[in-house]
Each structure stands twice: as structure tokens, then as C-alpha cells.
């Protein structure tokens, strides 16, 4: 009988578990620490005795930043782990007033920011004279956000940190930061960030829901291997269709009408990329409204013309009473006012396809991160506040690729029932409702459009139907008897219904009666959820309320009182 013989399989398993433990240690000692060491020490120059504002202190970045600030000896203002009078709410702008009061109006020497929109501006106003704001978030940057310039007058500094770009372009800096992290860890000056919860890879949605609730402290981890066997677990993978490649004729020319604006540049880049950067570009001066210019562009084509993308756009917004006929023609001659006004173009597409000729119209709506809307931040906020969502640039390129790849076949014969209902060459992007049109949660504009009747029964709501019915009945009764709105029970009913809607938006269960004294932040209301709540508020109550006004209400009860007072003023 042989001694000292060990199972190879068991040994591999032990090595696997040891590697997993090491991996977890590396996971909690790398990414966040690189970002925070570089942001606080290298960029922010945080020193002992200075003060620092750290947002979202319960997350990995926040916990690491708190440890570093304590190691340095700085005064910390955040959401967790420090004296109660230094704890503020980063889900609305109330932290600005609270922090300035706690610092006697001076603000902090350094702010580590990952917020956007109004919360970014509030953080910027919390920076003391000669202080620094270090931006580690990307939403405001990618959204072309703006800062008020007068704040710079007090010698304040704004710095941006992109750790992803550093990993790609400055590997020597990453190496130095990793060495600093391990030195601090070996010296006992920092500890690994705790792991709040580990989710299997097949429960990715539950992991994001857990993070959205904002109740976690530390890292939320997705584990794609089964803990006992080490087997890869990805759940049930649905077979996808075979990928196809958009192929343009290398011996042909394609005419882009316009093509020098925001969306045009995006489409031009798309065409160039799919040709492996080998296409030739020829600029032709002229106007698409002049037949001679169009004929010249076709004649100057070095190869046969096999495709046209119409992207011309002229903006000349003007009050109708002050608009001249020349201004009107300048804006409308090269294109229609908007997608819904393109009736002729859609009919022209149908005419060509009925004759077996290729033609496609794309009704894409407003594009968020390309084109003219990039410069219209206020317009974008207004659209979001009404519940609309802009189309992404990637979606525009996807639908363009689909239109090129899937040239529509000739439609049914003119006069047939199918030809009167179907336009195979017309593609609409971003209008499919995610809720039934019969629901008050759906868009009021879509509900009134007869063309959307095909979606009216797209989905039956499984939950919340009884609640919505009772609220509608209450609102109908309030129209005839508005005096009931001043009663405490009416305020209570509105408070509960608003709370149910809010919890539904943040994917939290409703267990019995909701505590009306809870803060809106505790219920999960932030600027993103508030935009959705605002749209529902307007559709359900017929009242307008700004996102900032909703965020500043404080408690659910205050929001219920606001609704009751608004309805009383409307119907009383």
C-alpha cells in the first residue's frame, strides 16, 4: 500500500480555491485603489489637515477614498463612516447646504466627484477657495456638461481622471500605483475593500437591482464559476442569428447629402470603418435643392453611383410671426421639419419599392450623443423630463446598417390590402411602448395617436392594476368634490400611491403600508428616477413639477401633500 500519494483532482481543486481567494484579494486591492490614490494624492494633492468631500461613501470607490483620507489625516465629509454631523445625502442637492453649514460656509479643499447634472454643480459650489474638484465620473463629460465659470474666480481647480485611458496609454503609471497600493497594504495602512455580496453570473439582473437600491456597503461581485465544482455557469444561452457583414461595392460610389454635421460625421465614420478605412472622400460644393448642383455631384462621381444617404439639415428657428419666406424655404427645402412631417418622403419610398426600386426612409427621432442635440443640453433635459428618451448614436448606426444590408423587396401589388397597410421601406426607431397604451404610465402623446393602436394591447400589466384603478377613481371623484382633497385621509391615499409608484420604479417590493416619514432618498429617489416620476406625475395628476422640486421635498409625506395641494388648486 503506497503512502504519501495524493489525488491529482483534489490537488487541482485546492489550487483552484487558493487562486480564487487570491483573486478576491486582488479584486479588492486594485481598481478602486488605483483610482483613489491617483485622484486624491497625485492629482488632488490632499494633505494632512485639509478637508475632502467623498460622494457615495458606501461603494468601493468611496470606502477606499475614506481609508486614504484617514491615512493622510484629512477631515472627511461623506455619507458613511464618520461623525453624524459630517454625513450628507448625495442623491439630491441638499448636501450643498448641509456641508456649507458644517464648514462655516468655507467648503472643502478637495471634492472627489462622480455625480452629474445639478449634483455636479452643487458639488462644484462646495469647493473652498484655492480648492480642487477631481472628476472621476464620465456621465457629465460624455453628456457635454458645462460648469459655471465664475466659480473659477476664487482660484478653484477642476481636474479630470480617466483610469481606463491610463491603463491603455500610461502603463508605467499603473505599475507605480499598483506598487504604492501593495506598499500601503503591507504596511497595514489600508485594508482590502469588503465584499457586500457575491451573485452568480446567471443572476446579473438581481445584482444590478441590489446595487440600485443603494443599501450595499462594499463591492458587489458577479461570479461566473460554480463555487463547488469550478465549472463555468452562464445560464441558458439563446442561440443568436449568424452575424452578417455590411458589404459595399468597392467599385461604386455612395453620395452622402450633407454629411458634415454631427449625425453626418457619425454616418461618414461608419461608412469609412466598414470599408477598413480604404474609402475615398470627395467634397462637392452645392445645395441639394438645386438640380444643377445635384447633377454635377453625380457627374463628378469617379465610379458608378450605387447609394444615396440624405442627411441635409438646416436649422433656422424663428417665431412664426417674424419668419420670412426666405427663412422658411432655407430650412424646409433640403428636408422636412421632422420625422412626423416626412409624409411625402415615406410615400416616395413606398412608390419606389412598389416598382421594385430600392429606397428606405429612417424615422430616427432625436439622437442624444451626436448631432445638433449635443449642443442643446436644456432641450435634452426637457425631453427627459417629459418621459421621452433620445435615440443613441449606436442605435442610429445599427438601423442604418440594417437598412443597407436588408434592401426591401418589392412590395405587394398596388391596390392589394397589404400594400395599403405595410411600408416595408420605412423604419421607425424608438417608439415601441414598454407599457400598455391603456396604462397611465404610458406616453400621453402616443395614446392619442391612432397609428399606435396596434400597440394598445401589447402587454397586460400583471401588477399594480388594482392600485392604479383605485387612484383613478379617487381622482375622478376629486374633480367633482375637490373639498375632499383637504382631508388627511386623501393626503394619505395620495402618499401611498406615490410611494408605490416610486418603489416600482426602483424595483423594490411593496410590503403593506409604506412609512410616509421615510425620506425620498431612502426610497430610492434620485435625479434619474425623479425624471420618470415627473412624467408619471404629469400624466396621472395633470400637474407639473420639476425634478429639483421633487428631489427637495424631503419625505414621501411631503410629496403626497404637494400632490393634494396641487389638485385642490387645479379643481377647486
N, C-alpha and C positions, 0 to 999 in steps of 0.2 A: 504494500500500500504506500503510495507516494505521499510524501509530506511537502508542505510549502508550495502547493500547486493552487493557483487562483484562476477563477473563471475570467476569461478574456471579456466576455459580455458584461459581467458585473463591473470589471475594472473600467471599461469604457463608460459605463453609466456613472460611476463615481467621478470620472474625469469630466463628464458632461455636467454633473451637478456643481462641481467645483468651478467649471468655466461659467456656468450660469450665475453663481454667486459673484464671481469676479466681474462678469458683465454688468450685473446690477450695481456693483460698486462704481465701475467706470461710468455707468449711466448717470449716477447721482453726483459725479465729480467733474463732469466735463462741460457740456454745453452752456448751462446757466452760469457756471463759474467763469468761463472764458468771457462771456458777455459782460458780467458784472465787474470783474477785475479790470477789464479794459475800459468800461464805461465810467466807473467810479474813480479808479486810481489813475489810469493812463490819460483818459480824456478829461474827466471832471476834476482831477487833482484834489480829491477830498482829503482834508487834513483834520487832525485832532482838534476838537472844539468847534468845528463847523457843524452846520445842520444840513440834513438831507431829507427830501420827501421821496418816499418809495411807494408807488402805487401797487395794488393787488399783492399785499404782503403775505397772503396765504398760498400763493403759487410758487413754483420752483424758482423763478427769477427773483421774486420778492423775498423769499426766505434766504436765498444766497446773498442778496444785497444787504439784508439786515445783519447777517453774520459778518460780512465785510465791514459794514459801518461800525459795528460794535468793536471789531478788531482794531479799527483805526482810532476809535474813541470819539466818533461824531454823534451829535444829537439826532435822533431818528423820529420822523413823523411818517406814519404809515397806517395800515389797517389792522395790524396784529402784532403781538409780542412785545409791546412797550406800554408805558403808563397809560391809563384810560384817557387822560386829557390829551394824549397825543394820537388817539385813534380817530380816523375820519372815514367818511363814506366816499369811495371813488366811483360810484355808479351815477352820481349826479353832481352838479356844481356846488352843492352845499359845503364841500370840503374847503373851498376857497375862503369863505367867510370864517369857518371854524379855525383853519390853520392860521390865517392872519391875526385872529384874535389871540390864539395861543402864542404867537411870536411877537405880540405887541405891534402888529402892523408891519413888521420888518420883512417877513417871508423867510425863505430858506436859501442857504448858499448854493445848494445843488438839488435839482429835481431830476429824478430818473423816470422818464415818461414813456408810457406805451398806449396812452389814450388818444382819442381823435375828436374832431369836431369841437363842440363847445367845451368839452372836458379838457382838451388840449389848451384852449385859450385860457381857461381857468387856472390850469397848472402854470402856464406862462406868466400869469399875473401873480402867482405865488412866489416867484423867484425874486430874491432880495437884490438890492443894488450890488453891482460887481459879481453877481451870481451867474450860474450856468444851468441851462436846461439841456440834458442829454437825451436825445430822442432815440429810443430803441424799437419803437413800433413802426410799421410801414404803411398803415392804412391812410394816415393823413398825407404821407408823401406820395403814395400812388394815386390818391384822390385829388392831387393838385391843391392841397390845402394851403391856406395863407395865414401869416402871423401879422399882428398889428406892429407897425414899425416904430411907433412912439415908445414902446417898451424898451427898445434898444438904447434909448437916450440915457438910461441910468447905468450904462456900461455893462449891460447884461449880454451873455453869450449863448448862442444856440448851436449845439453840435449834434451831429447825426452819426449813429453807429450801425453798420450793417455787417454782422458777424458772418453771414453767408458769403458776402463778397470777399471778406478777409480770408476765409478758408480757401477760396478759389485763387485769389490773386496775391495773398501775402502769407504763404505757408510758414515762413520763418517767424512771423508774429504769432501765429497759432502755436508753434512749437514753444516759444518763450512763455506764452500764457499758460500752456499746459504744465510747464516746469514750475511756474510760480504757484499754480494750483496744488500740485503734488507737494511742493515745499511747505505751503501753509498747512496741508493736511497732515504731513508727517510731524510737523511741529505742534500739532494739536490746536492750531489757531482757528481752524474751521472744521465742520463736521459734514458728512455726506447728507444730502437732502433726503428727507424721509419719503417713502413711497406711500401714498394715501391708499391706493387700491390698484390691483392688477386685474385687468379684464382679458379674457381670451379673445383672440383675433376675430372670432365669429360674432362677438358682441361689441363691435366697434361703435354702433349707434348708441348703445347704452352707455359706453364710455364718454361719448361727447355730451349726452344728456346729463350725465353725472357732473361733468365739468361746467355745463351751462348753469346748473343750479347754484354754483358758487359756494358750496358747502365743504369742498375738499381742502386739505392742507398738505401741500407737497405735490409730488408727481403722480400723475395717472398714467399707468403703463399698459400697453397692449402687448400680450404675449401670444405669439403665433405657433408655439410648440406646446404639445400636451405635457403638463408637468411631470407625470409619472413615466411615460414612455419616451418622451422627447420627440415624438412624431409631429410633423408639420400639420397643423389644423387650420384649414382655410374655409371650412364650411362647404356648403353646396354651391359650386361654381356653375353658373348657367353658360352653356356654350354660346359663344358670340359668332356673329357672322364674319366671314373671311374679310380681312382688310383689303380695301381697294385703293389704288393709287390714281390720283387725278393725272391724266396724261394730256398734255397739249402738243399739238403738232409742231415739231421743231422746224418745219419748213413753212410755217404760216406766221401771220402777224395777227395781233389782237389789239383792238383800239379801246383805250380807256378814256372815256369822255369825262373831263375833269381830272381827277387823279392826283391833284396837287394839294388837296385839303386833307383834313385829319383822317377821314374814312378812306379817301382815295389813296393816301400814303400807305394805310394799312393793307388795302387790297393790292396795291402795287408791290409791296413787300411780299405778300402771299404769292403772287404770280412769279416773282423773282426766285423765291425759295423753292417752289416746286419744280423750277427749271434748273435747280442746282447752281443758282447764281450765274447762269450762262445766257440769259436773255439780253437782247439789245434794247436800249431805250432811245426813242426818237421823240423829241418835243415838237409839237406843231402848234403854232400860234393861231388863234382864231376863236370863233364863237360857234357853238353847236346850233345856234338859232339862225346862222347864215348858211344857206345852201352851198355857196361858193367855197366857204371855208371847209365844210364837210367834204365836198368833192375833192378839194386839194389834199386833205388829210388822207383820203382813200388813195388818191393818185400817188402820194409820196410813200405809200407803204412799200417796203422793199420786197415783201413776199405777199402771196395771196391772203386776203383778209378773211379770217375764219371765226371771228368772235368780236362782240362789242359789249362793253360794260358801261352803262350810262350812270355816271356819278356826279353830273354837274349840279352845283348848288350855288345860288346867290341869295344872301340874306340882306334884306333891307326893311327891317321892322319900322313901322311908322303908324301913327294913329290914322284911321281911315279918312277922317276929315281933312288931314293935312297931306295925304298921299297924292302925288301927281300920277298921271297916266304913264309917264316915262318910268317912274319908280316901280309902279305895278308891273309893267312889262319886263323891266330888268330882272325882277325877282321870279316872275312866273313863266317867262318864255323858255328858259332851259329846263324847267322841271315843274311839277305840280307842287302845291303848297305843302302837302304832307301825304303820308301813305293813304289816308282815307279819301283824299281828293284825287287820287290817281285812277279814277274810274276809266278814263279814256285809255290809259296805258294797259290796264288789266284787260279791257275789251280788245285792244290791239293784239295782246298776247293770245287771246282766245281766237281771234280772227286768223292769225298766222298758224297756230297749231292745228286749226280745223283744215288748213290746206297742206298739212304735213311739213310745215316750215318750223325750224327751231326758234323758240322765244320763251323767255321766262321773266316774270316780274317778282321781285323780292320786296315784301312789305315788312320792313325790319323794325320800325319804330325808332325811339331814341337810343343811341349807343352811349354807354356810360363812360368808358375809359378810352375813347378815341373820338375824333371829330369835334364838332363845334361845342358839344355839351361839356367837354373837359373844361372849357373856359367859363361855363355858366354854372358855378357852384350853387348859387342861390336857387336857380331853376331846378337843379337836380334835387336839392333838399325839399323844394316844394313838391316835386313829383313823388319823392319817397314819403312825404308827409301825408299824401292822399292815398297811400297804399299801392302805388304803381312801382314797378321795378324796371329799370332800364335794361336793355339787352347788352350783354358783354361782348367785347371785341372778338373773343374766341368763338362765340356763338355766330357772329356775323360771318366769320371766315368759314366756319363749319357749313353753314347753309349755302354760302357761295360755292364751296367745293362740291356740295351735293347737287347744286343746280348745274354746274359744269359737267359733273360725272353722269348725271341721270338726265340726259336730254329727253324732254317729254315726247312721247309717241303721239302720232296724230290722234285727235280726239274723236269722239263718236260723230257720226254724220250730222250735219246741221239739221235742226228740227227734231231730233230724237229727244226723248225725255232726259237722257243722261247729259246731253250737251247743254241743256238749259240749267243744270244744277252744278255741274262739275267743270272747273277750270284747272286742268292738270298742269298748266304752266304758271300758276300763281301760288306763291309760297308765303304764308303769314307766320311770323316768328313772335313767340312770347305772349300769346293771348289765351291759351287754354286755361280755363279756371281750375284752381286746385280745390275749390269747394263748389257745391251745387249753386246754380244761379238763384235758386229759390231761397237760399240762406242769406240772412242779413250780413253775414261776414263776407259775401262776395262783393265785387265791384258794382256800385250803383250804375255806372256808365255802361257796363256790359249787360246788366239786367235789362236796361231799356232798349238795347239794340236787338232788333228782330233777327239779325243774322246770327246771333249767339244762341238761338233757341235750340239748336242741335245739342248744346251742352247742358240744357236745363236739368236733365236727369242723369248727368254723367256719374254722379256718385251720391249715394244715400248716406247721410250722416248717421253714424251708429250711436254717437254720444251727444249729449247736450241739447237734444231736440226738445225735451220737456222743459228744460230751463229757458231756452230761447222763446218757446211759446208763452210761458208764464210772463216773461218780461215784456213781450209784445202786447199781451193782454193788459198788463199794467199800464203800459204807455198809451194804449188806446183809451183806457178809462181815464187817464190823467188829462187827455185832451178835452174831455167833456167836463171833468171835475178837477180842475187844476189845484183847488184848495187842498186836495189830499196830499199833494207833494210836500206840504209843510209839516206833515205828521212824522214823528220819529220812526214809525214802522215803515213808512215809504222810503225814508233815507236808508233804513236798514236793508230793505229789499234791494235797492239800487246798489248798495255797498256790496252785498253778497254776489249779485250778478256780475258786477265789475270784477270782483275778486275771482270768480270762476273763469271769466274770460282771460284774465291775466295769467292765472295758473295754467290754463290750457295752452296759452302761447309759449310758456316756458316748459311745457311737458311735465308738469307736476300734478300728481293726483289730488283730487278734492275729497277729503275725508270729513264729512259732516260740515258744520258751520265754520266759516273762516273767521279768525280773530281779526276784528276790524281795527284793532290798535296796532297791528303789525305795520312796520314801515314798508313802503313800496319797494325799497331795496331788498328787504328780507324776502319779499315775494318774488323777486327776480326782475323787477322793472329796471331796465337800463335804457340808453338812448335808442338802441336798435328795437327793443321790444316796444318802447313808447311810440315809435313811428307806426307800428302795426296797431297798437291800442288806439292811437289818434284816428286812424282810418275807420276802425270799428266804431268808435265813439261818434264820429260824424254820421256814419250810416245808420246806426241804431237810434241815437238821440236827436239827430238833426242839429247838433251843436258843434261849434268849432272850438278847439283847444290846441295850443301849441305844445310841442314836445317839451320845451323848457318849463312851461306852466305845469304840465303833468308831472314832470320829474320833481318839481319843487313843492308838490302837495304834501309830502311827508308821509302820511299814513293812508291806508285804504279807506278809513272812515272819512277823512278829509276829501278824498276823491268822490266818495258817494254823496257828500254834502254839496260838492261842486256841481255834480250832475243834477241833483234835486233843485238847486237854486237856478241853474240854467234852464231847466224845463219849466219851472214856475214862471220865469221871466218870459219864456217863449210862448206859453199857453195861457198865462194869467193875463 
